[in-house]
Structure formats: structure tokens, C-alpha cells
Amino acid sequence: MAPGMVPLLFAVAFAIFTVIYKTIGLPPPSEIAVIGKELYANYGNITLLIAAFLEGVFMINIYFPGSFVILLAVFLSDKTATQLSLIAFFCWLGFVGAGPLNYWLGNAGFYRVLLKIGKNDIVIKMRRWMDKRGKVAILLASIHPNFLAVAQVCMGISSEGYRKTLTLTALSLAMWVPLWTIIFSIVLKQVDMSDSNQAWYVVAIFIIWGIVLILKDNVYKPLKKRFNSD
């Protein structure tokens, strides 16, 4: 399935859920948010660690928005300095923990199997990009879990070494994860859960996200290829 179709399917599913949700008179989003925060307070850190690890694994994370686990955790938290610090730490730990697995997938050649569910050229493009950027590549790739996972696979293919890959990953994520946590906390403080239209905003975001991915694959890339060939 093309990546652009995934957010559009999410939009359809979320829209249907929203209509059913309002029709049968379930609690408003503000009450659900309170319940979610209580659950997060009791079980959040372990769940967050597991979710961050999965979002950091090569090809599993391609169908999810980047740093989605951080966004969701910040949303469910009370956004205090202590909670934001814990979110940043457990997300950092989960993303770093996925690094050795991604490296092994590249080093052992198993990444070829996972490429069957995605695009076959992403590793080739990342390796070319890393050849140009050198050691700075991991720092730049760490801005997004999807990019980082591909970069770690490439490190494995090139047999750069577990220690080198893990060290560069840990240091790079130590900058990006706290930064995204702070940005999300600032943005989400503006969200008004009493607004009954919040669900439709989410649907709109999924639709826009899907359209952007489709245009990128079917318009931007062909035009770029044609321009380069000329």
C-alpha cells in the first residue's frame, strides 16, 4: 500500500468513528482526555518506552507520522516540567533501543525482506545522502524516526560498528527528542478540548497529510526526475 493512502484511510476511519461517537452520545473529548491522563499517570512510562521503540524500528515506522509517540504522550500529560522530562527520557531510550535492531537488519541483510512492504529505493537514496554528509548524517537524520531508522540500517550495511552507531544515535537524539517535546508542549497548550470540532481538525490533518504524500510521489518526484534527465 502506498504511504499516501494510509493517512487517507485513517481519515475515513476517524470520520466514521467520530460520527458514531457523537450519535450514541459518548462522553465529550474533555472527559476522555481526563481519563487518558489518569491512565497515562498509572501506566504511561512503560507504554511510552515500548511505543517509542516500535516507532524507531525500520519500516514499521514508515506508516506513522514522525515523533507521533512524543506528540501523544505530551497530549496526555499535564505538561509539567517533570512529566515533559520523563517523556523526553523514555522516548529517547526507546528510539536509542531500536538502533541496534536497525543496525543488525542492515548488517545481516534482513532489511531486504522488510523493503517488500515499502519502497525499495529508500536505502539506496539514504546511503548516497550519507556519503555526502559524512558523520553529520546521523545528526540530521535524527530529526525524524523514519529517517534515523534508514540511516542506522545503512550504518549496518557499511559495517560501521554497533558502538559508533549507538553513540552517534544517542547523542543526536539527546538534542532532537527534548526539542520536539518542548515544541509539542507549546503547541498542545493551545488545544481547547471543549471545542466539539477537534475531531474534524484531526480528520483534516490526516487528509492533508495523505494528499501531500500522494503529490510528492506522483507529481513532485516525476517532475524532479524529468528535470534531472533534461
HUNORMO-V936872 format. One record per residue. N is the residue number from 1. OMEGA is omega in whole degrees, -180 to 180 (none if undefined). Layout:
N/OMEGA, N/OMEGA
This chain:
1/179, 2/-179, 3/-179, 4/-179, 5/-177, 6/178, 7/178, 8/175, 9/175, 10/-179, 11/179, 12/-179, 13/-179, 14/178, 15/178, 16/179, 17/-179, 18/180, 19/179, 20/-178, 21/-178, 22/-178, 23/-176, 24/172, 25/176, 26/-177, 27/180, 28/-179, 29/-179, 30/179, 31/178, 32/179, 33/179, 34/179, 35/179, 36/180, 37/178, 38/178, 39/180, 40/179, 41/-177, 42/-173, 43/-167, 44/-171, 45/179, 46/177, 47/180, 48/179, 49/-180, 50/-179, 51/180, 52/178, 53/-179, 54/180, 55/179, 56/-176, 57/-178, 58/176, 59/174, 60/-175, 61/-175, 62/-178, 63/179, 64/177, 65/-179, 66/178, 67/-180, 68/-178, 69/177, 70/-180, 71/-178, 72/-180, 73/179, 74/179, 75/-177, 76/-178, 77/175, 78/176, 79/173, 80/-179, 81/-180, 82/-179, 83/179, 84/178, 85/178, 86/178, 87/180, 88/-178, 89/-176, 90/176, 91/177, 92/-179, 93/179, 94/180, 95/178, 96/-179, 97/179, 98/-177, 99/179, 100/179, 101/179, 102/179, 103/-180, 104/178, 105/178, 106/-176, 107/-179, 108/178, 109/-177, 110/179, 111/-179, 112/179, 113/-178, 114/179, 115/179, 116/-180, 117/-179, 118/-178, 119/-173, 120/-174, 121/-173, 122/180, 123/180, 124/-180, 125/-180, 126/-180, 127/177, 128/-179, 129/180, 130/177, 131/180, 132/-173, 133/-180, 134/-176, 135/-180, 136/-175, 137/-180, 138/178, 139/-179, 140/-179, 141/-177, 142/177, 143/-176, 144/-179, 145/180, 146/180, 147/-178, 148/-179, 149/179, 150/179, 151/179, 152/175, 153/179, 154/176, 155/178, 156/179, 157/-179, 158/-180, 159/-180, 160/179, 161/-180, 162/-175, 163/180, 164/-179, 165/-178, 166/-180, 167/179, 168/179, 169/-177, 170/-179, 171/-179, 172/180, 173/178, 174/175, 175/-172, 176/-177, 177/176, 178/180, 179/178, 180/178, 181/180, 182/-179, 183/-180, 184/-180, 185/179, 186/-178, 187/-175, 188/175, 189/-180, 190/-178, 191/179, 192/-176, 193/177, 194/178, 195/-177, 196/-178, 197/-177, 198/-177, 199/-179, 200/174, 201/179, 202/178, 203/-179, 204/179, 205/178, 206/-179, 207/180, 208/179, 209/179, 210/-180, 211/179, 212/-180, 213/179, 214/178, 215/179, 216/-177, 217/-171, 218/-180, 219/-174, 220/-176, 221/177, 222/179, 223/179, 224/180, 225/180, 226/180, 227/-180, 228/-180, 229/179, 230/none
